[in-house]
């Protein structure tokens, strides 16, 4: 009985493995910039087909999918994590921080200006300010009370 289950499950598993190997090969060709890109669209085509294949078909496929291929190449070539922000960008952000230390919440216009000045995305600007406030900003006692009043209304004993 187990042998039957094994044979029933092994065929789809083998097909999936073959398909994934084909996709992996296509992606590696795209990442390596190989001139022998596998444009089969996931179809199971022998690897040596491209050496002996129809050059007109290859040209047609290249014309049809070149934009898509270049987009994929660009996406795969991006770094996963960019790391620290550039020194100049950090200096600009720190200068703004120093000027606005009492209330370091830039407006949307400030964020747009900082993004243009630093060359960073607005998301990076937002994340930098979130991290900077968490790590380095301690609002004064009066500031904390004012924040709490704005959030919950003035504290009163008349309940």
C-alpha positions in Angstrom: 0.0 0.0 0.0 2.8 2.4 0.8 4.5 1.6 -2.4 1.4 2.7 -4.3 1.3 6.0 -2.4 5.0 6.5 -3.1 4.5 6.0 -6.8 1.4 8.2 -6.8 3.3 11.0 -5.1 6.7 10.6 -6.8 5.5 11.5 -10.3 4.1 15.0 -9.4 7.1 15.6 -7.1 9.5 14.7 -9.9 7.6 17.0 -12.3 7.7 19.8 -9.8 11.4 19.3 -9.2 12.1 19.3 -13.0 10.0 22.5 -13.4 11.8 24.2 -10.5 15.2 23.2 -11.9 14.2 24.7 -15.2 13.2 28.0 -13.5 16.4 28.0 -11.5 18.4 27.6 -14.8 16.4 30.4 -16.4 17.0 32.7 -13.5 20.7 31.9 -13.3 21.0 32.8 -17.0 19.2 36.1 -16.4 21.4 36.9 -13.4 24.6 36.0 -15.1 23.7 37.9 -18.2 24.2 34.9 -20.3 23.7 35.4 -24.1 22.0 32.0 -24.1 18.9 33.0 -22.1 16.2 30.4 -21.7 13.2 32.1 -23.1 11.0 29.0 -23.1 8.5 30.6 -20.7 8.6 27.6 -18.4 8.2 25.0 -21.1 10.4 22.0 -20.8 12.9 22.6 -23.7 16.2 20.8 -23.8 19.1 23.1 -22.9 21.0 22.5 -26.1 17.9 23.6 -28.1 19.0 27.2 -28.0 22.3 26.4 -29.7 20.6 24.6 -32.6 17.2 26.4 -32.4 15.4 28.6 -34.8 17.2 32.0 -34.9 14.1 33.8 -36.1 12.1 32.4 -33.2 14.8 33.5 -30.8 14.8 37.1 -32.3 11.0 37.2 -32.2 11.0 36.1 -28.5 13.8 38.6 -27.6 11.9 41.4 -29.2 8.6 40.4 -27.5 10.1 39.8 -24.0 13.2 42.1 -23.9 11.6 44.7 -21.7 10.4 42.0 -19.3 13.8 40.3 -19.3 15.6 43.6 -18.6 13.2 44.3 -15.7 13.9 40.9 -14.3 17.6 41.4 -14.6 17.4 44.7 -12.9 15.3 43.3 -10.0 17.7 40.3 -9.5 20.7 42.6 -9.6 19.5 44.8 -6.7 21.1 44.3 -3.4 18.9 42.8 -0.7 19.9 45.2 2.0 21.4 48.6 1.3 23.0 49.1 4.8 23.9 52.5 6.1 22.7 55.6 4.5 25.3 57.7 2.7 27.3 60.0 4.9 26.1 63.2 3.2 22.5 62.2 3.5 23.0 61.4 7.3 24.6 64.8 7.7 21.7 66.6 6.1 19.2 64.6 8.2 21.2 65.3 11.4 21.3 69.0 10.7 17.5 69.1 10.3 17.3 67.0 13.6 19.5 69.5 15.4 17.4 72.5 14.3 14.1 70.8 15.3 15.2 68.8 18.3 12.3 70.0 20.5 9.8 68.6 18.0 11.5 66.3 15.5 8.4 65.5 13.4 9.0 66.8 9.8 6.0 67.8 7.8 5.2 66.2 4.5 6.8 69.2 2.8 9.9 68.8 4.9 10.1 65.1 4.1 9.8 65.8 0.3 12.5 68.5 0.6 14.8 66.2 2.6 14.3 63.4 0.1 15.3 65.7 -2.7 18.3 67.1 -0.8 19.6 63.6 0.3 18.6 61.6 -2.8 16.8 59.1 -0.5 13.3 57.7 -0.8 10.6 59.2 1.4 10.3 55.8 3.1 14.0 55.9 4.0 13.4 59.4 5.4 10.5 58.2 7.5 12.4 55.2 8.8 15.4 57.3 9.7 13.3 59.7 11.8 11.4 56.9 13.5 14.7 55.2 14.5 16.3 58.5 15.4 13.4 59.4 17.7 13.4 56.0 19.3 17.1 56.0 19.9 18.0 59.6 20.7 15.0 61.8 21.5 13.8 62.2 25.1 10.9 64.7 25.2 11.0 67.0 28.3 8.6 66.4 31.1 6.3 69.2 30.0 6.4 67.9 26.5 5.3 64.5 27.7 2.4 66.0 29.6 1.4 68.0 26.6 1.5 64.9 24.4 -0.6 63.0 26.9 -3.1 65.9 27.1 -3.4 65.8 23.3 -3.9 62.1 23.2 -6.3 61.6 26.2 -7.6 65.1 27.0 -6.6 67.2 30.0 -6.2 65.1 33.1 -8.8 66.0 35.6 -10.2 64.7 38.8 -13.8 65.5 37.8 -14.8 62.0 36.8 
